[in-house]
Amino acid sequence: MLRALAFTLLVLLSGCAGVLPGGAEKDRAAVRTLGVLPLLVDEGSAIGHPERQGVVDLLYRHNVLKESRLTALLKERRKFFDIRPISGDPARLYARLVRERALAGEGPGQTWQYRLNPSAAAELAREGAAEALLVIVFNGIDRKEKRWDRTRLNFLEGEFNALLATAMVVLPSGEVVWESSGAPGKAFALLQYPDFDEAFYNLTDQVQVKFVTLAGLERALAEPERGVFARSPFPRRYGKLFEEIASELKPDRLVPQGGVR
């Protein structure tokens, strides 16, 4: 009788243990310690501006140390056990970590996807004592969109050049478990615009597509945040990007699926 009871108890315990993979086991698989890399730039992407190198240089200059704001924001949210900054030269980190890129999606939802180097991801995670890496790559893209005038009454549909920020979380295996390039049709910064005002004042339906000047792009990258009562010196575009990333990132979403693209 005692032996039968012991056997029954063992079966019950085994049954309880079988519940763990859906709960505690999943929690154990989730990322708790996240390493944040410096902001990277994909110099070889479709940056179609006539002063291409100038655009690249502006990105590198304005990106410097901006990730510290994101690190602080993620720490404030307390979704992860720890957020650890990982230092390094952005150009060298990109060359070390990124294997190749490919276009994904269509129209205003088209973005770049990146295939990462597993050995580099593992080394960086080990160096930073992190379970996963948060990587943000700024890139240029040509995609078909509608651009509206300031009255929101007229639009021009065509292919426009813009800057995107592709954010992803990569495991030491090289697997990307989360990624985002923002909402379809939304860009980090526009490199081209339709000149509706010129068409209006010249009494023509032919709307010319022009490139933003480097001076204009620099002002856009440095444009400060505006609050209800005061202005913050931190750039608005970076602040908005980091808020979106911090809101979307949750440890239980960063679970390995067992594949590396």
Protein Blocks (a to p, Z undefined) as FASTA:
>chain_A
ZZmmmmmmmmmmmmmmmmmmmmmmmmmmpcfbdcdddddddfkbccfbfblmlmmmmmmm
mmgoklmmmmmmmmmnomafbdcddeddfklmmmmmpmbdcdedehjlbccdddddfklm
mmmmmmnopabdcdddddddddddddddfkomaccdddddddddddddddfkopafbdce
bjehiafbdfbdcdfklmmmnopabdcdddddfklmmmmmmoccddfkbccfbdfklmmm
mmmmmmmpcfklmccehiaZZ
